[in-house]
Amino acid sequence: MSLRLRRSPLTAIFPMMVVFNDQVVSNVDFDSNLSDLEFLTRDGSSQALRDFLKEKPVILVITRGYAGSICPFCSSQTSRLINNYQKFVDRGAEVVVVYPLEKPDDTPRLDEFLKSIEIRTNTPAQNPPFPLLLDVELKVVDQLGIRASLSRPATYILDRRGQVRFAYVGRSIADRPSVQALLDQLDQLKLEEQPTTSSAVDKAQPFTLPKNRATSRKTMPSYVPMRRKDT
């Protein structure tokens, strides 16, 4: 039995009503390396996820894809990633968005998806600032185990070595991390990757007396009263 996820028609009319989660933690245990996942580019060529790592973390966003209509949550999420892309760049990260398709004949649906993003951003979206890839026949969706009436929305953050450091799979089509939640995860990842430094106490210099007071009492000459000469 396939899971049917319904959407509210209001979100299609008023995209600002779409609210994503600011407070999220990983809800999937994932210890695999995803750098070998392969997708298709818009011109049909193969593209491996490892090509985008290049010594920087990657935010991999799997949208629901085309399920008979354009998902307003997918277009809202992608448009917000476009509008805030510079914030990810400032943190030294790359964003990769994936649009799953059930069959090759659905490839033209990507243009419809981009058009819906353009409406939300009020800017041309045919060339988004980050890679927008296809998962034709849901091959990667099945590898990740997130199929549900196409794909469940999922977000992964990979470190520079391709290891998954954050994994969130939505329980509904609206259950997705917000842009701020992803930025917070990147900030936390940066803190975790910083080399351990000594504490301020370890770095403190030993206390010494000033030179004019450094002589200890033990080394100070004893006071010997002078004898008066007999007169």
N, C-alpha and C positions, 0 to 999 in steps of 0.2 A: 504493500500500500504506500503510495507516494504522499509526501507531506505537501499540502497546499497552503501557501502563505499569502494571506490577503493584505491588501494595502488600502489605506484611506484615500478616496478621491481628492480630499482637501489638500493633501501634500503635493499633488500634481499641480494644483492651482496656486497654492501659497507655499513655495519651497522653504520660506523662512520658518515655517511651522515644524520642519524636520529638526529634531533635537537628537544629538548623539551623546554618548557617555563621556563625561569629563573624568570620572573616577573609575578606572578599570585596572584589573590585574590579569595576568595570564590565567586562562581557564582551561588550557590544554597542556598536558605534559608532552613536550616535544624535544627529543635529544638528537634528532637527525640533522645532517647537514643538507641544506636545501640548494646549495650552489649548483647542483647538477640538473635542476629542473629546467626543462626546455619549453619554449613557447614559440609562437609565430608572430612575426612583425606584420604590419599592415600591408606590406608588399608580398607577403607569403614566405619570407625567408626565416630560417630557424635562428633562435636567439636563446642562449643559455643564461641563466640568472647570474652565473659567476662573472659574466662580462661586465656587470654593473658594480660589482663589489669594489675592486681596484683600491684596496686599502681604506675603504670607508663603509660605514654601515648602510644597510638598505632597508627601507620600509616596503614590504611586499603587500599590496592590497588586492585581494581577490573579491571582485564584485559579484553580484548574483548572476549577471549576464542577461541575455535576452530570453525571456520566458513568455513570448507571445506579445509583449509590450515592453516599453522602456520603463525600468524600475526608477521611480522618482528618488528613492533613497540612494541608489547607485549614482545617479547624476548629481544629486546634492552633495554626496560625499566627494566625488571626483572634482566638482567645481570648487569646493572649499580647499581641497588639496592644491588646486591650481592657484587660487587666490593667495594662499599662504606658503607657496613653494619656496620663496626666498628664506623663510624662517628655517626650513629644513636645510637649505644650502648653507646658511650661516652656521649650522651645527655640524657641517661636514658630512651630511647624509644625502642619499639619493632616494627618490620615490619611484616605485614601479607599480603601475596599476594594470590589472589583468581583467579582461572582459571574456568570460566563458561563453562558448557557443556549442550548442548540441550537435550541429551538423555543419559541414562546409558551406552549404547553401545559405546559411544565416550570416555569412561574412558581411554582406552589405548593411546589416543592421548596425554595424559599428558607426556608420555615418549618421544614422538616426540618433544614436547615443551621443555622439559629439554635438549634434544640433541641439539636443536637450540641454547639454552642458553650456552651450553658447548662450541660450536663453537665460540661464541662471547667472552667468558671469558677465553678461553684456559685452563680451569680448569674443573675437574669433577663437574657436576651440579646435579647429582642424589640426593645429600643430601645438599640442600641449607641451609645457616646458619639460616634462618628464616622459619616460618611455610608457607607451600604452600598448600592451601586447594582447594577443589572443590565445585562448586555450580551446582550440577546436576539438570537438568530440569529448570534451571534459576529461582529457587524459590526466592533467595535473590535478584537477578536482578529485579524481578517483585516487590518485597517489596520496593526496593529503587526507582522504577520507571525509570530505565535507559535502558530498552530494546530497541534495534534498530538493526535489522538484527543480533541478538544475544545480545551483551551488548555494551553500550557505555563505553569507558574507564573512570573510576571514581576513585578519591582519597579522602579519609576522614582522618582527624586527630581527634582522641578521647582523651579527657583528662582522668585523673585517675578515674573519676567518670563515664566514659562512655559517656559523653556529647560530641557532635560533635562541634569542635572548628574551623574546616576548612573543606570545601566541594567543590570539583571541579569536574565537569562533562564535559568531552571533547565534543566539537562540531564536531570533526572528529576523526578518529582513531589515528591521529598523535598529537592531542591536549591534551598534558599531562604535569603535572608539572615536572620540572627537579629535580635531586637530590638536587641541591643547593637551589631550591625554597622550598623544603620540610624541609631542614635543617634550613633555615631562618624562616619558620613557627614555628618550634620547639623552636628556640631561642626566638621568640616573645611570644610564649605560656609560656615559663619559666619566662620571665619578668612579664607577666600579673599575674602569680600565686604567685609571691613573695609578702610577707606581706608588707603593707604600712609602711614606716619608716618616722620618723620626718625629717624635712629638716635640713640642716646644720645650718641655722639661729636659729632654735628652740633648737638645741643642744649646741649652743654657751654659754659659761659661762659669767655671768655678769662681766663687767669691774670693777676692784677695784684698788685703788691707792696702791702703795707699802706702807708697814707698816710705813716707816719713813716719808711718806707724806700723810698718811691717815687722819690726824687730820684736820678737817675743819677750815676755817677761823673764824667761829663763836665761836668755842671753844678755840681758841688761846687767851692767856691773852693779855689784852690791854697794850700798852707801856705807862708807866707813868714816865715822866721825874723826875729825882731825884732833890730834892731841896738842894741847897747848904746851909750849916749852916753859919749863920752870924759869922763873926769873930770879 
